[in-house]
Amino acid sequence: MDSYHSDLTRIATILKQSPGSVTLENLLRLANFYKFETFNEEISPGVKRVSIAGKILVIDIDFHELESSIRGQTRIDVDTVKLILANNDSMFTVNNADGSIVLEMALKQQKLVQFDRCLEQLSVLDQNSTQVDLFHQYTSIMGTLQAEFPNSEYSTQEFSIMINSLFQISLASDERIALAFESVTVTDVGFKVEFSKPLIIPRHLANKVGIVLDNESRAQLCNNNDIYRTKRNSLLQTFQFVQSEFVQTTGFACGALSQLITTLHWFTKFESLNKLYTELHSKYEPLDRLSELTNEPQWFTEFTQGSLQKEDTFIKITVTDDEFRVDTELEYKRSIKLDALTPDDIRILSNELQREDSSP
């Protein structure tokens, strides 16, 4: 079922990747596709207006026509764009960005790709604002995320919320959200999160939180056979003990804000862990499993008996189902529940390990 909905999402994305250039006909086609009403009028000599209206929002686009060599297509140059919420006659702002400016910038592009995405998100907010004003709710969600992730960078893109240029969060009402709600009808509005790069998470955590993953594939956080030697002659090995495999995914869907926040925390933690292991691979000298140790009988014996001398420290980093553990002779020695693990803990460990990468 998950693969089926993932395939449908990819097909829909492909079909919508070419919304066309900025012409009046393409604007009207997109508006109709997202079930908006449209009106045309001439407001002054040489200046025309197309109005896109929904249940709550009204978008007025003032433009003048340009010469076009394409039959049946009226090229336009947009002068101004105004986005108004008809229920309270106010402007819609996201992260202090005027929605009118967001749309105007999208219409200044050569193609309508960005405007298409803006209109898609606005249609979700508008058409599902029956019992709850989702425009107001959207602004509230932005404030909640800023309070939950206070040290993150935020930006507004296509009426989605971008966090640290890594997570793009949108409200959605489609098959993916229905699946996340375990619903048989597509009537609920939930969250769709797209990643700027594939991220990893243990499958059992994804199942526990109740999210629906996009484009998932099996992955590995670290290799239990990898051993590294530092410049201080210490040995370092990482271990991965989880009850289910790690999976790599390009995004997820969920039904509730609490699910969204919990999942973003998990992905942030494991991305920090992944960066740490990437750093180990790039900075420390890898040994060929135990083959190099077996050529040094004293080291190998001490390793197998667990009696390495302090100058030959063995550092172990272990990730289990619910715990992140570091066992080492260094001053830094911690055992942290994954629920309590923060990116700061990873940074501290990284700094401690950098000491091992310096000459004694």
N, C-alpha and C positions, 0 to 999 in steps of 0.2 A: 504493500500500500504506500509506504513512504517513497519507494523508488518510482512508483506510478505518478505521484503528485510532483515529485522532483522533475520527472520528465516533462510533465505538463507545463511546469513553470519555465523550463528551458525553451520549450516550443513557443510559448507566449512571448518570451523575451526576444527570441529570434524574429518572430513576426512583427514585433514592435520596434525593431532596431532601425528602421528606415522610415521615420515619420515624414521625411521630405524637407524641402527648403521652406523658407518663410514666405508663403503665399497665402492669400485670403482663402482659397479653396482648401488648402491643407489645414489651416486653423479651424475652419468650420467642420472639416471631417473629424479632426481630433475631438472637438467639443461634442459632436454628436456621438462619437464612439464612447465617450465617458458619460453620456446621457444628460448633457447640459442642453438648455435651450439657447438659441442664438438669434440676434437681431442686428440688422444693418441699417445705418442711416448716415446721411451727409450732414455734418454739424456746421460746416462753413465751406466756402468755395475751396475746393481742392483737398479738403480734410474730411475723411470719413471715419466712422466709428463702428466697430463690431462689439456687441455686448454678449458676454457669456454668462448665463444666469442659471443658478441652481436653487435649492431650497433656501439656503441662507446667503450664499455668496453671490456677488455680482462683479464681473471683471469687464471694465470698459477699456478697449484698446483703440486709441486714436492713431490714424496713419494716413499717409498719402501714397497713391499708387505710383509704381515705377514701370518703365517700359519692360516688356517681357517678350522673349523670343520663343517661349513655350506656349503652344496653343492650349487654351483652357485653363491657364494658370496666371493669376494676377499677382505679380511681385509687389510687395509692400515694404515701405520704410516706416517703422513704428516711431511715433512721436512721444506719446505718453501712455502709461498703463496705470489704471487705478483699480485696486482690489478693495471692495467694501463688503462688510458683513451686514446684510440687510436687516437682521434681527435687532441690531443695536446701532446701526449706522457708524460703526467704528472700523478702523484699519486693522488688518490682521498682521501682527508682528510675531516673529520667532527669533528668540535669542537677540532681541533688540534690533533685528533686521526687519525693515518694512517689507511686507509681502508684495507690495506694488513694485518695489525696486528689484526684488528677486525675480519677478516675472518679466520686468522690462529688460533686465540683463540677459535672461534666457532668450528673449525675442531678438536680441541684438546679435545672436550667434548666426552662423550661416545656415545651420540646420535646426530643426525643431526638436532634436533629441532631448535637450534639457527641459524645454517647455513641456514636452510630452510627459516627462517624469513629474514635473511640477503639477500638471493638470491631473495626472493619475492620483497623486497624493491628495490634492484638494478635493477630488471627487469622492474619495473615501471619507474625508472629514465631513463634506457637505451632505452626502446621501445617507449617512448613518447618524446624523444629528437629529434624531427624532425625539427620544426620551432624554438624551444628554447632549449638551452643546460640546461637540468634540473639538471645536476650535479653542474653546476655553480649556477643555481637558488637555489638549496638546500643550498649551502654555504651562499648565500645572505639571505635566509630566516632565517638561524641560527643567522646571525648578527642582523637582524631586531628584532627578539625575544629577544635577549640579550639586545638590546637598549630599548625595550619596558618594559621588566621586569628585570631591572638592579640588583636588590637585590636577585635574585633567583639563585638556584643551577642548573647547567646544566651537563648533561652527555650524552654520545652517546651509544646507545644500539641497535644493529641489524640495524644500519643505520637509526634509528629513533632518534628524539630529546626528551630527558627526561627533564622535568622542575620540580624541587623540589620533584622528585620521585613520582609525582602525575599525571602529564600529559605525555603521550607518543604520540608524534606527528609523523605521517608518511605521505608521499605523496601516493596517491592512485588513481586508475582509475578503478572503478567498478560500480555496480548498485547503490550503496549508493551515490556515487559522482554524478552520472547522475541525481539521484533524487534531490540532493542538488542544482544542476544546473538547475533543472526543464527541463532537456534535454530528448529527446526520444532516444538518442543514447549514447553509452558508449565510448565517445571519449575525454572527458575532464579529466584533472588531477586536483584533489583537495586535501583536507586534511582529514585524518582520525585520530581522537584523542581517545585514550583509557585511562581510569582512573584506577589507582591502587586500588581504592575503589569507591563504588557508591557515586555520588554527587547529590545535589538537585538544582533546578532552577525553577522559576515560568514559567508555560507553555507559558504564553503570551509573555514573553521575548524571549523564544526560537523561537516562531512563528515570532516575530518582527525581529529578527536577520536573520532568514531564514535558520536555521540549521536542520539537520535530527538527531534525538536522537536514541540511541541504547538501547534496553531492558528497556524501560521506564515503570515506575509504579507510582501510586499516592503516594505522601509523604506529610509530614507536617513539617514545620519549627519549629513551637511552638504551644502550646495549649493555646487558649485564656482563659481557665478556670484555668490555673496554677497560683497560688499565692505563693510567698515565703516570709519568715520572716528572716531577717538578725540578726546578733548578736547585732546590734545597735538598734534593735527593729523597724526597718523600714519594710515596706511592699513593695514587688516588684511584678509587673505583666507584662506579655508580651502579645502583641496583633499582630495578623496577618491579615491585610486587603489587599487582592489582588483580582483582578478581575477574576483570574483563579487559579486553584489549583497548588500547587507545585508538581513537578514530580521528581522522582529519576531515574538516568540514569547511565549507565556504560561507556558512551562515545558519540561521535557525529561525523558527517561528514559535511563538508562545502566546498564551491567552491572557496572562495576568501580569501586572506591573511587578509584583513580587517575584514571579518567575524570571522576568527580564533582568531585574537587579541581581538576583542570586546567580544567574547564568553568566552575566557580564563579569561578576567577581571571579567566578571559576575560570573563565577564559583568560582573564587578566593574570591570574596566578600562574596558570600553566604556560602562558606565553612568556612570563618571567622565568619560569623553570626551563623552558625550551631555550631561551636566550643564554641561560647559564650553561647548559650542556653544549650549546653551540660554541660558547666561549672556551669551554674545556677542550673541545676538538681543535680549535684554532690556536690556542696558546700553549698547551702542554704537549710534551712528547709522548705519543702513544706507544705502548709496548704491544708486541704481537701476542696478545692474550698472556699465557703463562710461559710461552716458549723462552723468552729472554730471562725470566726468573729461574727457569730450570737450568739455565747455563751458569747460574750463580747459586751453588748448593746451599750456602749459608742463608742467603736471602729467602730461598724457596722453603727451606726447613722452618725458618722463623715465621714465614707467612702462613704455612699450613698449620703450624702449632699455635698461631696467634700470639707469638712472643717477640714481635719485632722490637728492636731497641728504639729508643726515642729518636735517635738521629736518622732512623729509617722508618719514619712514621707512616702508618697506613691510614689514609683518610677515606671514610665511607660515606657516601650520600645515598640515602634510601628513600624512595617514594612508595608508600603502601596505600591501601584503600582509603585510609583516613589520617595518615600521618606523614610528615616530612621530617626525616631524622638525619642528623649529621653526627658521626662518631669520629673523633679525631683527637690527637694529642695537642692540637693547637688550643689557644685560649678560647676559641669559639667552639662551643659544643652545645648543641641544642636539639630538642625534640619538640616539634610543633604540630599540633593538630591542623590538618589542612583547612578546616573551617576558620582557624585563627591566623593562618599564614597570610602575610601581606607582601607586596612587592618590595617593601623596605627590607624585610628579612632576606630576600634574595640578593638585594644590593649589598647588604652587610656581608653576607657570605662571599659574594663575588670579590669584595674588597679584601677579605681575609685570605682568599685563595690567591689573590694577586701578590700577596706577600710571599707565598710559596713559589711564585714565578720569578722572584728577584733573587739575585745571587746572595748566598749566605755571607 
